[in-house]
Structure formats: C-alpha cells, structure tokens
Amino acid sequence: LEEAVRAVRALCEVVRIFKIGPSLVYQGGLDAALQIVRAGGGQGVGVFLDMKTWDIPETVANTLDAIERHGGGAVVFATIHTYGLDLRRLAEAREQRRVKLFGVTLLTSQDDTELKELGIPLGVEDYVLHMARRAQRFGCDGVICSGLEAQRIKRELGPGFGTIVPGIRPAAGAV
C-alpha cells in the first residue's frame, strides 16, 4: 500500500484513475481506495477496483453495495465476472449506483484451447463479443477485454458501451 501511495503521488498530475486489485485490497481493505484518492491530493483521482467479483447473484450485489458504502466515492469502476452470473439484479440497481460496472468477459491469459477444454464452441473473439452483449443487456457500463476485441465490441455494441484494456506491456526490452 505504501508503494502504491508513492506511485499515486508521483503520477497524479498525469493519471486520474488508478487500478487496484485483490492483493492490495486484501492488505488494506477498501480503505486502500480512500488512501489512493487522498494520495492524489485533490487532483481528481479515482480508483478502478479490479476485484473480478464472481459468486451467486445475491453475494455479488451485496459486495457491490459494500463497495458503494465503504469505498467512500473513491471507487469509480468495479469489475464483475459475466460467466455464469445472472446479472438481472445488478441491472435493476444500476440507476442507484455511483460505481460503473465493467464485466470481465474472459481473462486475457485464456485462449481458444482453454475455451475448447471448457466445452465452449466459440473462439476467443466470438466468445468475448457474446459475453459483452450479455453484459450490456444486463446493464453493465462496459467490459474488460484485450485490445484485440475492443474495436469489434465498440463497432457492434456502440460507442457508449465502454471497454477497458488492461495489462498492456511493452515488448521485451522496449521502454
């Protein structure tokens, strides 16, 4: 958490939203999000809470309620898994939420082979688009996807449906 706070202080003039995930939240609780915002020193800093919440619908809804209550307005985006989750209750509560919900369609480490092993007859791009459509239908504000799917999602689901592309890393040796 101390390292994250130092990074926010160093970057807050050029970065407005900072992603924090399970390891940081498990260390500092949702208070970690508030500390990130405070470290921004009034620079309009917010938090993208990448917890990839996945459980029964009631538990996911309760988790999002807790984020709303205890995130203190610091959390701008939160992620939920779209696989095997009935998102209807989340859609019903969308108007009352401050936190934007982004559905995780498929982990970027997964590929066609893994989908096939799971019995899913679609390739990665088609599966991600299928799950993005589902997320949109149930009221998510957007999805997490790789850069390979983002353009197609925007084209087919419209520019108002958001995409977040995580984990872009430079090629080995690139700066």
Secondary structure, 3 states (H helix, E strand, C coil): CHHHHHHHHHHCCCCCEEEECHHHHHHHCCHHHHHHHHHCCCCCCEEEEEEEECCCHHHHHHHHHHHHHHCCCCEEEEEEECCCCCCHHHHHCHHHCCCEEEEECCCCCCCHHHHHHCCCCCCHHHHHHHHHHHHHHCCCCEEECCHHHHHHHHHHHCCCCEEECCCCCCCCCCC
